[in-house]
Amino acid sequence: MIKLDAMENPYTWPQELLDEWSGIMADTNVNRYPDPAANTLKERLREAMNIPQDMSIILGNGSDEIIQMIAMALSGPDKTVLSVEPGFVMYRMIAVFCGMKYVGVPLKEKDFSLDYDAIKQAITEHQPAVVFLAYPNNPTGNLFNREQLISIIKSAPGLVVIDEAYAPFTDESFIPLLGQYSNLLVMRTVSKMGLAGLRLGLLAGPAQWLDEFDKVRLPYNINVLTQKTADFALKHQAVFDAQTTQIREQRTVMANALQQMDGVTVYESDANFILIRVAQNKAETIFTGLKAQGILVKMLSGSQPVLQDCLRITVGTAEENSQFLSAFQSLI
Ligand SMILES: *Cc1c(COP(=O)(O)O)cnc(C)c1O
C-alpha cells in the first residue's frame, strides 16, 4: 500500500547511516536495564529542540504516554481535561480512561479556527485541570491564533499543554515562551519527523510541574534501543531536515493540485498532511476506490458532523503523491 493515512515520514535512511546504526545496536547490551533518566538523550533533545536550560524535560513512550502521565497525575473526582473538537482523539480517550471529565469545545466550522469566546467561557465554567491544544492541530492541520493562545494560557486556572507534534513542518513554536508562564508546558514527539517506530515523546516545562509528573512515570519507560537510536538520529539531524524540507515542498505541490480540482475544498496546513472536503456523500466511494488501487488515506467523514465528507491525506514522496493525485482525480 501507499500509506498516506498516519502522518509518517515516507523516507528511510541512507545506507551509510544504516550501517553505522547497525554497529551501535550490535554494541548495545540488551541484558542491562536502560538509563532510567535517559540523561544523554534528554540533553541531545534539549539541543536539537532549543529547550531553555532552566526548563525540565521528561520523556514518554510516545507523546501518548506523556498525555497519560499528565492525566494520571492530575486525575480525581471532578477534574476536567479541556480541548477542542475536532482535535487529537487521545486527549479525550485518556481523560476518560483516567476517570476525568472531558470537555471538547467546537472549532469554528468555516476554517477550524479557535472559537475564542466559546473556549474562554468553557474555561471559566469548567475550571479545567489541563487544557490540551495541538499546534498545528490534528486532524485539521491549521495553526491557531497565537495571541488567542497566549490569552488562554494567561487566563487558564490550570495547566496548558501546547502539543507541537508537527513542529518539523511549521516555523511556529511556544518553546521560546517556556518559563514566561508558570502553567505553560510544551510537548513534542520524534514520530512525525521520521522516527514513529521508536515511540519517543517529550514534555518540557518548569520543574515544579515535571517533577510531579515524573512520580507517575514507570521506571525504564524509554528502552535502550530507542535511547541509542534517537540519540544517533539526532546527531544526524541534517538528514531528517532534508527529508522534512522535501515534505514541506510536496505539501505545497499537493495543496495546489487539489485546489484546482472541482468540488474539493482544501484546508490550510502547517503539518505533514492536508485535510480536504469532497462533494457531498462522495468520501466513502473515493476512500474505497483509492484503497482498491493500493492507496490508503484517512477517512474522517462519519466520525463527527463537522468532518462530513472529509478525508485526511498525509504528504508522501513526490512519486506517491502523484500516484495519489491521479487516482483521486479519476475518482472524483
Ligand atoms: C501524532 C500525534 C501525537 C502522537 O505522537 P506519538 O509521540 O507518536 O505518541 C501527539 N499529538 C498529536 C496532535 C498528534 O497528531
The ligand as an SDF file (V2000), in Angstrom:
LIG
                    3D

 15 15  0  0  0  0  0  0  0  0999 V2000
    0.5980   12.0080   16.1360 C   0  0  0  0  0  0  0  0  0  0  0  0
    0.2650   12.9220   17.2600 C   0  0  0  0  0  0  0  0  0  0  0  0
    0.7320   12.6620   18.5500 C   0  0  0  0  0  0  0  0  0  0  0  0
    1.2860   11.3000   18.9070 C   0  0  0  0  0  0  0  0  0  0  0  0
    2.5930   11.2390   18.9710 O   0  0  0  0  0  0  0  0  0  0  0  0
    3.3770    9.9410   19.4560 P   0  0  0  0  0  0  0  0  0  0  0  0
    4.6030   10.5530   20.0010 O   0  0  0  0  0  0  0  0  0  0  0  0
    3.5880    9.1280   18.2410 O   0  0  0  0  0  0  0  0  0  0  0  0
    2.5690    9.2350   20.5140 O   0  0  0  0  0  0  0  0  0  0  0  0
    0.5140   13.5990   19.5340 C   0  0  0  0  0  0  0  0  0  0  0  0
   -0.2020   14.7110   19.2840 N   0  0  0  0  0  0  0  0  0  0  0  0
   -0.7150   14.9620   18.0720 C   0  0  0  0  0  0  0  0  0  0  0  0
   -1.5010   16.2020   17.8490 C   0  0  0  0  0  0  0  0  0  0  0  0
   -0.5090   14.0640   17.0280 C   0  0  0  0  0  0  0  0  0  0  0  0
   -1.0660   14.2980   15.8400 O   0  0  0  0  0  0  0  0  0  0  0  0
  1  2  1  0
  2  3  1  0
  2 14  2  0
  3  4  1  0
  3 10  2  0
  4  5  1  0
  5  6  1  0
  6  7  2  0
  6  8  1  0
  6  9  1  0
 10 11  1  0
 11 12  2  0
 12 13  1  0
 12 14  1  0
 14 15  1  0
M  END
$$$$
